[in-house]
Amino acid sequence: MMTSLLLSELLVLHQGSLPSLDWMRTLAMIPSFLVGYFRKSLMLSVLTGVIVMACLRLMS
């Protein structure tokens, strides 16, 4: 279930070609995944992802 949700958010579908990765969301997912794996806290993982995504959007 989580894999399908992650892939649907990370992949960008294009008409007539292969899907590509949304790099900004992929970069935000990596620290979020690491926090969730090591800290075992879903709330902390989501908060990390939101903060990293906000920082990435501010920089771009």
N, C-alpha and C positions, 0 to 999 in steps of 0.2 A: 504494500500500500504506500509506504513512504517513498519507495523507489519510483513509483509511477508519478507521485506528486513532485518529486525532485526533478525527474527528467522532463516533465511537462513545463516546468519553470525554466530549466536550463537550456533547452533546445528551442531554436527559432526555426520555424518551418518556412521554406521558400517554395513558391510555385515552380514545379518542373526541375528542381534540383535537390540535392541532399540537405538535410537539416544542419545547422551550424550551432555552435555554443554561444550563449550570451556571456561574454567574458566578464562583465561587471558582476553578474550574479554568481558566476563560478568563483570569482575571487572572494566574494562575500561569504560563499558557502564553506570555503576551506577553514577559516578560523572558527566559524560556527560549529562545524563538524568536529574539530579538534577539542573545543571546549565541551561539547556534548559527550564526546568519547571519554575524556579524562575526568571531567567533573560529574558526569552522570546527572546533569540537571537540564531538563528541557527548557525551563524558563530562562536560565542563564545562556543557553545556546541560542534561543530566539533573540534575546536581547543583544547578544554579541553580533548576530547577523544583521539586525536592524541598525546598530551603531556603525558597523563596518560599511554597510550599504549607504548610509547617510554620508559618511566620510568620502566614499568613492564618488558619490553624486556631486558633492561639493567641490571635489578636485577636478571633475571633468567639465 
